Amino acid sequence: MPNHTKWTDDRLAVVRELASEQGLTARAIFALQRPELTGFTERAIQNTMARFGYTDPRRSAQRKRARRLTKDEKERLIEYLEGDGAKKSNKLVAKKLKVPLASVEYWRKQLGQRVDRNKIFKSAVYRRSASRRATLYGQEIREARRAQFRARRTRLIQQLRKQPDKVCRTCKEPWFEDEFFFYRASTRSKDNKRLLFATCKACVSEQRARQRRHV
């Protein structure tokens, strides 16, 4: 992170809104590329969220509900890691035994085991998992963008004291006739005004994602 980039109250407020109020992860916040956060890496955002407690209340509750392994679960995990699970990925072991991934990672390290990552990366299971992760990541980013749109709309309604004036042709949600919400078209109106697309940017992003999945 550049030395001149510092966490100001305004920047912290942006992270607090996106993380605590909208429930976005550090990765999603970083992907949004908010102008206020230019120069900050995903790790910097993640560390700041942890430092100030800017987290999604739902995720915090899930972490609090996380349990430690029972004696039987620990013995079963160690036995499996020393046997059939020795060459399986941590995620597959955790899924099979229904134990936390962190527990698998910890006990594998305690046993001095190392997983052949090249073998895992080439496996069909890993490729399917990577594809699902990429799909979920894209979905998270698109949901984050739509949440950002709604937050921006609320602020504009409060600031301008008027209602949105352009309805998206696809999702039917009302937005403001502004380039923040709609892409600019190449055509112009009779009075030489640059026109905007009828579909909002959030829907355009979702349409492109569907097209890529069918290619």
Secondary structure, 3 states (H helix, E strand, C coil): CCCCCCCCHHHHHHHHHHHHHCCCCHHHHHHHCCHHHCCCCHHHHHHHHHHHCCCCHHHHHHHHHCCCCCHHHHHHHHHHHCCHHHHCCHHHHHHHHCCCHHHHHHHHHHCCCCCCHHHHHHCHHHHHHHHHHHHHHHHHHHHHHHHHHHHHHHHHHHHHCCCCCEECCCCCCEECCCCCCEEEEEEECCCCCEEEEEEEHHHHHHHHHHHHHCC
